Amino acid sequence: MQDTHFANPDPNNPYPIAAFKRTVFLKPLITNPLIEVGDFSYYDDPEAPEEFEHNNVLYHYDFLGDRLIIGNFCALATGVTFIMNGANHDMRGLSCYPFGIMGGGWGEGFDVEAFKSLSRGDTVVGHDVWIGRNATIMPGVTIGSGVIIGSGAVVASDVPDYTIVVGNPARPVRKRFDAKTIERLLAIAWWNWPVDMINRHRMLIQGGDVDALQAAYEAISGTQDR
């Protein structure tokens, strides 16, 4: 059954629930050009959720240029933290103490480009990802779409689409769906639909019938599953 209620929250309004200020859409709040957040992705925190990019994205230094990219319709619980590449120390020498950034004469000989070459790259979160309370995402990790990350998990390696991971270090518990269903969901990619189409078919997206959702997708796109 299709949803006939077409109203949706404004993705450019940071407060989707006017009387509930602890939950914010992140996209309209982000000011750092090295952070990209998709529509309707939110962060929930009873204390200053508006400060997400300052309090929850750590060691993110402009000179390194690494980006944090978060897709559409992601749900981030209180205390989710992204550790960026600026937290890394150079381990090629006898000491990993960061002499070069401490000022004074210690900065002499500090090779910024060599240090940047040690970067693990951008941190990327796909679409429709749920990250539990106090989870930590380490630098350069790619998290697939449909992933669930348990509370307190420390994610130090890539997570495939629609995988549930828990623990420190985070380990896969199971896939949410079988391989064929995951393939279909990634092809449908409902999170990229026009918002009016999401509104119209919202109950299918919330439901568990992938055949019905695919039929809606085919009607929208004019494609057929072969």
Buried (B, 14 or more C-beta within 10 A) or exposed (E): EEBEEEEBBEBEEBBBEEEEEBBBBBBBBBEEEBBBBBBBBBBBBEEEBBEBBEBBBEBBEEEBEBBBBBBBBBBBBBBBBBBBBBEBEBEEEEEEEEBBEEEEEEEEEBEEEEBEEEBBEBBBBBBBBBBBBBBBBBBBBBBBBBBBBBBBBBBBEEBBBBBBBBEEEBEEEEBBBEEEEBEBBBEBEBBBBEEEBBBBBBBBBEEEEBEBBBBBBEEBEEEEEE
